[in-house]
Amino acid sequence: MENYKVVRPGHLNHYGHLFGGYLLQWVDEIAWIAASRDHPGCRFVTVAMDRVEFHRGAREGMVLRFDVAESCRGRTSVTYGVKVYADDLETGAEESVFSTCITFVRLDENGQKIPV
């Protein structure tokens, strides 16, 4: 699944770069949407984010492209690889900004793990 976000002034830290917390929030949300679309009817919660790597900073006005794909499925969990790229709208070039793997577990209405 692909998704996009624009880095706006309210997303910047005191150095003028994208605050990492916003990027982590977007990654969590977009990966959860992908998992929920791939597995309709499943109630997923985030349980892990592996090796959080910021490859370069992002500045105001950059368009970020999120590339999300399922990479592993367990009995009660699914893991998605997430790669984030900064798109240059003038040249069409893109640069890697961030990557991680995020794992969700399926829960029932009582908060107990159940098979995917």
C-alpha positions as CSV (number, residue, x, y, z in Angstrom):
1,M,0.0,0.0,0.0
2,E,1.2,3.5,-0.7
3,N,0.2,6.7,1.1
4,Y,1.5,10.3,1.2
5,K,2.0,13.0,3.8
6,V,3.1,16.7,3.4
7,V,5.6,18.0,6.0
8,R,4.0,21.2,7.3
9,P,5.4,23.9,9.7
10,G,3.6,22.4,12.7
11,H,5.5,19.1,12.2
12,L,9.0,20.7,12.6
13,N,11.3,20.5,15.5
14,H,13.3,23.5,16.8
15,Y,16.0,22.9,14.1
16,G,13.5,23.0,11.2
17,H,13.4,19.3,10.6
18,L,10.5,16.9,10.8
19,F,10.0,15.9,14.4
20,G,10.6,12.1,14.6
21,G,7.5,11.6,16.7
22,Y,5.2,12.7,13.9
23,L,6.9,10.3,11.5
24,L,6.5,7.4,13.9
25,Q,2.8,8.3,14.4
26,W,2.3,8.3,10.6
27,V,4.1,5.0,10.2
28,D,2.0,3.4,12.9
29,E,-1.2,4.7,11.5
30,I,-0.5,4.0,7.8
31,A,0.8,0.4,8.6
32,W,-2.3,-0.2,10.8
33,I,-4.5,0.9,7.9
34,A,-2.7,-1.5,5.5
35,A,-3.0,-4.4,8.0
36,S,-6.7,-3.7,8.6
37,R,-7.4,-3.5,4.8
38,D,-5.4,-6.7,4.2
39,H,-7.2,-8.6,7.0
40,P,-10.8,-7.3,7.2
41,G,-12.6,-7.8,10.5
42,C,-9.4,-8.1,12.5
43,R,-8.8,-5.8,15.5
44,F,-5.1,-5.0,15.5
45,V,-2.9,-3.2,18.0
46,T,0.8,-2.3,17.7
47,V,3.2,-4.5,19.7
48,A,6.6,-3.7,18.2
49,M,8.5,-1.5,15.9
50,D,11.9,-2.9,15.0
51,R,15.1,-1.0,14.3
52,V,13.8,2.5,13.8
53,E,16.2,4.1,11.3
54,F,16.1,7.7,10.2
55,H,18.2,7.9,7.0
56,R,17.9,11.6,6.5
57,G,16.0,14.6,7.7
58,A,12.8,15.9,6.1
59,R,12.0,19.6,5.8
60,E,8.9,21.7,5.4
61,G,7.1,21.2,2.1
62,M,8.5,17.8,1.4
63,V,6.1,15.1,0.3
64,L,6.7,11.8,2.0
65,R,5.7,8.5,0.3
66,F,5.0,5.6,2.6
67,D,5.5,2.1,1.0
68,V,3.9,-0.5,3.3
69,A,3.8,-4.3,2.6
70,E,3.2,-7.4,4.8
71,S,6.5,-9.2,5.4
72,C,5.5,-11.9,7.9
73,R,2.5,-13.6,9.4
74,G,2.4,-15.5,12.6
75,R,-0.5,-17.2,14.3
76,T,-1.8,-14.1,16.1
77,S,0.3,-11.4,14.5
78,V,1.3,-9.7,11.2
79,T,4.5,-7.7,10.5
80,Y,4.7,-5.0,7.9
81,G,7.8,-3.5,6.3
82,V,7.6,0.3,6.0
83,K,9.8,2.4,3.8
84,V,9.5,6.2,3.7
85,Y,10.8,8.3,0.8
86,A,11.0,12.1,0.3
87,D,9.7,12.9,-3.2
88,D,11.1,15.9,-5.1
89,L,8.1,17.2,-7.0
90,E,10.3,19.2,-9.3
91,T,12.6,16.4,-10.6
92,G,10.6,13.3,-9.7
93,A,13.6,11.9,-7.8
94,E,13.1,10.4,-4.3
95,E,15.4,9.7,-1.4
96,S,15.0,7.2,1.4
97,V,14.1,8.9,4.7
98,F,13.1,6.1,7.1
99,S,12.5,2.4,7.4
100,T,11.3,-0.1,10.0
101,C,9.2,-3.2,10.5
102,I,6.1,-2.9,12.6
103,T,4.2,-5.8,14.2
104,F,0.5,-5.9,15.1
105,V,-1.3,-8.5,17.1
106,R,-4.9,-9.4,16.7
107,L,-7.1,-9.1,19.8
108,D,-10.6,-10.1,20.6
109,E,-13.1,-7.7,22.3
110,N,-11.7,-8.8,25.7
111,G,-8.1,-7.9,24.7
112,Q,-7.0,-11.5,24.3
113,K,-4.8,-12.7,21.4
114,I,-6.6,-14.6,18.7
115,P,-5.5,-16.2,15.4
116,V,-5.3,-13.9,12.4
